[in-house]
Amino acid sequence: MASNSAREPHPPDERVMGALRSGRTAETWLAACVQWCRADGAAVVAESAADADVRLVTYATDDLAERLADLQYLLGCGPHTESMAGAGHSRLDVEDPDHGVRWTTLVDELATLGVVEVATFPIGAPATPLGTLQMYWRGRRRSSTHSDAAIAALVERRPELLAPRVPLCDDLDGDTVLTAVDGGPDHGFDLSTVHLAIGVVVARHHLGVQAASALLRAQAYSAGTTVTEQARQVLDDQRG
């Protein structure tokens, strides 16, 4: 059996620490952080404090990282949800029986994708985060509370990770980021379309707003599409 030592927590060396201190953009800082954590990839998700359906993947190191971020959103559960609820940093291990019971569908999907661990770290104050940094591992790593806490302490102080083009300010929040990020429907959510579709689902199925939102996410996941595209389909069906 291969040794786990390659995945063991370790302090950043001087070269990595230098990159973390001098990182001028989200990309350069994340590259150094991923290197330190020996992760296989990472994504940053900004989310509105007022509405979890208003969110945007503002940066991803690769397609799988973005897919994993979207998967947690579409299923409405997982470490990101825990972190956004004020639980601090959170980690999922596909081989942990408790995680298999708690997040059954998500764990099954991760196993299918060849991912063994996903960890999320709140950006901003842990009790009221602006979003999360999400990292994933394809191979086994040996984690510790201290290691995750060290990462979390770094990440929470870096709100600029949410959107490199948004000027830093004292009242920066998720909604500011989502409004300011330069990206169209293909890069994020079309808020008005999603909200209109949720209204249609509420009326059609006699559901509450949260249940209708969850149903729209489930339909998008089942169809293998984005929530915005699914929302457009709902509205097209209503008009047709």
Backbone torsions as a table, in degrees:
resi	resn	phi	psi	omega
1	MET	NA	138.9	-177.9
2	ALA	-67.4	148.0	178.9
3	SER	-71.4	148.0	176.8
4	ASN	-87.9	-1.7	-171.8
5	SER	-60.7	-29.0	-179.2
6	ALA	-66.6	-20.3	-178.5
7	ARG	-104.9	4.2	-175.1
8	GLU	-69.2	142.7	178.4
9	PRO	-57.7	144.4	-179.3
10	HIS	-152.7	147.5	178.2
11	PRO	-70.0	150.2	178.4
12	PRO	-65.7	139.2	176.9
13	ASP	-75.6	175.1	-174.3
14	GLU	-61.6	-35.2	-179.9
15	ARG	-65.8	-43.9	179.1
16	VAL	-68.4	-42.5	179.5
17	MET	-60.6	-38.5	177.9
18	GLY	-62.6	-40.1	178.6
19	ALA	-67.3	-37.5	178.2
20	LEU	-65.8	-40.4	-179.1
21	ARG	-70.7	-35.5	-172.7
22	SER	-99.8	0.5	-178.8
23	GLY	-56.9	119.9	-176.4
24	ARG	-96.3	-17.8	179.4
25	THR	-130.9	165.5	177.3
26	ALA	-58.8	-38.5	-177.4
27	GLU	-63.0	-47.3	-177.3
28	THR	-70.1	-37.8	179.7
29	TRP	-67.7	-44.5	-179.6
30	LEU	-63.6	-38.8	179.3
31	ALA	-59.6	-41.8	179.2
32	ALA	-68.2	-39.7	-179.3
33	CYS	-67.0	-42.9	178.2
34	VAL	-62.6	-39.6	178.2
35	GLN	-62.9	-44.7	179.6
36	TRP	-59.7	-44.2	-176.1
37	CYS	-82.6	-5.5	-177.2
38	ARG	53.7	38.1	176.7
39	ALA	-83.1	164.5	178.6
40	ASP	-93.7	-13.5	178.7
41	GLY	177.9	168.9	-177.4
42	ALA	-153.9	157.9	175.1
43	ALA	-142.2	154.4	175.5
44	VAL	-117.9	131.2	-179.0
45	VAL	-122.5	123.6	172.3
46	ALA	-95.2	139.9	-177.0
47	GLU	-140.8	139.7	177.6
48	SER	-69.8	134.6	177.1
49	ALA	-67.8	-24.0	-176.8
50	ALA	-88.6	-21.6	-173.7
51	ASP	-154.8	110.0	-177.6
52	ALA	-64.6	-15.8	178.4
53	ASP	-81.1	-8.2	176.8
54	VAL	-100.5	94.5	-176.7
55	ARG	-147.5	164.8	-176.0
56	LEU	-154.7	132.2	170.6
57	VAL	-79.3	106.2	-174.3
58	THR	-86.1	-19.4	178.4
59	TYR	-160.8	141.9	175.0
60	ALA	-145.6	141.8	-179.8
61	THR	-75.0	-23.0	-176.5
62	ASP	-163.0	170.9	-177.0
63	ASP	-62.9	-37.9	-178.9
64	LEU	-66.0	-38.8	178.4
65	ALA	-60.4	-42.6	178.5
66	GLU	-67.8	-39.0	179.7
67	ARG	-63.7	-39.5	179.6
68	LEU	-67.4	-37.5	177.1
69	ALA	-63.9	-44.6	179.1
70	ASP	-66.2	-36.3	-179.5
71	LEU	-61.9	-43.0	178.6
72	GLN	-63.4	-38.8	178.0
73	TYR	-66.0	-48.0	-175.8
74	LEU	-62.7	-35.8	179.1
75	LEU	-83.9	-15.4	177.8
76	GLY	69.2	26.6	-179.6
77	CYS	-156.0	170.0	177.4
78	GLY	118.6	-176.4	-177.7
79	PRO	-56.8	-38.6	-179.7
80	HIS	-60.0	-45.7	179.1
81	THR	-60.4	-40.7	178.5
82	GLU	-62.6	-47.2	-178.4
83	SER	-64.2	-41.2	-179.5
84	MET	-69.0	-21.1	178.5
85	ALA	-84.4	1.9	176.6
86	GLY	96.6	13.4	-177.3
87	ALA	-84.1	-1.6	-177.2
88	GLY	81.6	-156.0	-178.9
89	HIS	-70.9	147.9	-175.2
90	SER	-141.9	148.2	-176.3
91	ARG	-138.8	141.4	176.6
92	LEU	-116.8	131.0	177.7
93	ASP	-119.0	117.9	-174.5
94	VAL	-63.8	-19.2	-179.3
95	GLU	-95.6	0.2	177.6
96	ASP	-83.1	117.0	-177.7
97	PRO	-57.4	-37.4	179.3
98	ASP	-63.9	-38.6	178.2
99	HIS	-68.6	-34.8	177.6
100	GLY	-63.4	-34.8	177.8
101	VAL	-76.3	-41.6	-175.1
102	ARG	-72.6	-40.9	-174.9
103	TRP	-127.2	57.1	-169.8
104	THR	-54.6	-53.7	-176.2
105	THR	-65.6	-42.1	179.6
106	LEU	-63.4	-44.5	179.1
107	VAL	-61.0	-42.8	179.1
108	ASP	-62.2	-41.5	-179.9
109	GLU	-66.6	-41.6	179.2
110	LEU	-63.0	-42.2	179.3
111	ALA	-61.5	-39.5	178.9
112	THR	-63.7	-34.7	-179.3
113	LEU	-83.4	-3.0	179.2
114	GLY	79.3	22.7	179.8
115	VAL	-102.5	131.1	-177.6
116	VAL	-103.1	-24.6	179.3
117	GLU	-145.2	145.3	172.6
118	VAL	-134.8	134.3	177.9
119	ALA	-130.9	143.4	177.7
120	THR	-125.4	147.2	-177.0
121	PHE	-133.4	122.8	-177.7
122	PRO	-65.5	140.2	175.1
123	ILE	-101.5	124.4	-172.2
124	GLY	94.5	-172.3	-178.5
125	ALA	-56.8	126.5	-176.3
126	PRO	-55.5	-31.7	-179.0
127	ALA	-73.4	-27.7	-179.7
128	THR	-138.4	67.8	-174.9
129	PRO	-68.7	155.4	176.9
130	LEU	-91.2	-14.8	-177.5
131	GLY	168.6	-166.4	179.9
132	THR	-140.1	153.3	164.6
133	LEU	-96.3	127.3	-178.9
134	GLN	-117.4	130.2	177.4
135	MET	-123.9	153.0	178.5
136	TYR	-134.9	156.5	179.2
137	TRP	-130.6	134.7	175.3
138	ARG	-89.6	-23.5	179.6
139	GLY	-113.5	162.3	-177.8
140	ARG	-67.1	134.3	171.6
141	ARG	-123.5	154.6	176.6
142	ARG	-101.5	107.2	-174.0
143	SER	-97.5	165.7	173.7
144	SER	-146.7	156.1	178.7
145	THR	-58.1	-39.7	-179.1
146	HIS	-62.6	-42.5	-179.4
147	SER	-62.0	-49.4	179.2
148	ASP	-64.3	-37.8	179.0
149	ALA	-64.8	-36.1	179.0
150	ALA	-66.1	-42.0	177.1
151	ILE	-63.3	-46.3	-178.0
152	ALA	-59.6	-39.3	-179.6
153	ALA	-63.6	-33.8	176.8
154	LEU	-73.4	-45.3	-172.4
155	VAL	-68.4	-39.6	-174.8
156	GLU	-63.5	-20.1	-179.0
157	ARG	-93.6	8.6	-175.8
158	ARG	-120.8	66.8	179.8
159	PRO	-61.9	-22.2	179.8
160	GLU	-65.2	-14.4	175.9
161	LEU	-61.9	-26.7	-176.0
162	LEU	-65.7	-37.1	-178.4
163	ALA	-163.0	103.3	-176.2
164	PRO	-57.4	-25.2	-175.9
165	ARG	-90.7	-3.5	179.2
166	VAL	-90.1	122.1	178.8
167	PRO	-60.6	139.0	178.2
168	LEU	-68.4	139.2	178.0
169	CYS	-153.2	162.1	-174.8
170	ASP	-64.2	-31.7	-175.8
171	ASP	-105.2	26.4	176.6
172	LEU	-58.9	129.4	176.8
173	ASP	-140.3	175.2	-176.5
174	GLY	-58.7	-39.1	-178.9
175	ASP	-67.1	-37.3	176.3
176	THR	-60.6	-45.3	179.9
177	VAL	-61.5	-47.7	-175.8
178	LEU	-66.0	-30.3	178.3
179	THR	-76.6	-36.6	-172.5
180	ALA	-87.8	-24.2	-177.5
181	VAL	-61.4	133.6	-179.6
182	ASP	-83.8	96.7	-179.9
183	GLY	-164.9	138.1	179.6
184	GLY	-92.2	-166.4	-177.9
185	PRO	-57.4	-30.2	-179.1
186	ASP	-71.9	-16.8	-177.9
187	HIS	-103.8	-11.5	-177.7
188	GLY	-162.6	-149.2	-176.4
189	PHE	-102.6	140.3	171.0
190	ASP	-88.7	97.3	-170.2
191	LEU	-57.4	-47.4	-176.6
192	SER	-63.9	-39.6	179.2
193	THR	-64.8	-44.8	-179.8
194	VAL	-63.0	-44.1	-179.6
195	HIS	-65.7	-38.6	176.8
196	LEU	-63.0	-43.2	-179.9
197	ALA	-64.5	-39.9	177.2
198	ILE	-60.8	-39.6	176.9
199	GLY	-61.1	-40.3	177.3
200	VAL	-63.7	-43.9	-179.9
201	VAL	-64.4	-38.8	177.1
202	VAL	-58.0	-48.9	-177.5
203	ALA	-69.9	-39.7	-175.5
204	ARG	-70.2	-39.5	-173.8
205	HIS	-110.1	4.5	179.2
206	HIS	55.3	50.2	-178.4
207	LEU	-111.7	162.4	169.0
208	GLY	-75.2	167.2	-176.6
209	VAL	-61.7	-44.7	-178.6
210	GLN	-63.7	-41.7	179.6
211	ALA	-66.7	-38.3	178.5
212	ALA	-65.6	-40.5	177.0
213	SER	-61.7	-44.1	179.0
214	ALA	-63.0	-39.6	179.1
215	LEU	-64.7	-41.4	178.8
216	LEU	-62.5	-41.8	177.9
217	ARG	-63.0	-42.1	-179.3
218	ALA	-64.2	-40.1	178.8
219	GLN	-64.1	-41.2	178.8
220	ALA	-63.8	-43.4	-179.7
221	TYR	-63.2	-44.5	-179.4
222	SER	-62.9	-36.2	-178.5
223	ALA	-84.8	-6.0	-179.2
224	GLY	67.7	36.1	-177.7
225	THR	-130.5	179.7	178.3
226	THR	-85.2	163.2	179.0
227	VAL	-65.3	-38.3	178.4
228	THR	-61.9	-45.0	179.6
229	GLU	-64.3	-39.5	177.9
230	GLN	-65.5	-38.5	178.3
231	ALA	-62.4	-41.3	178.3
232	ARG	-62.5	-38.2	179.2
233	GLN	-64.7	-41.2	178.1
234	VAL	-60.1	-45.1	-179.2
235	LEU	-68.5	-37.8	177.0
236	ASP	-63.1	-42.8	178.2
237	ASP	-62.6	-37.7	-179.3
238	GLN	-66.9	-40.1	-179.3
239	ARG	-74.2	-30.6	-175.7
240	GLY	-75.7	NA	NA
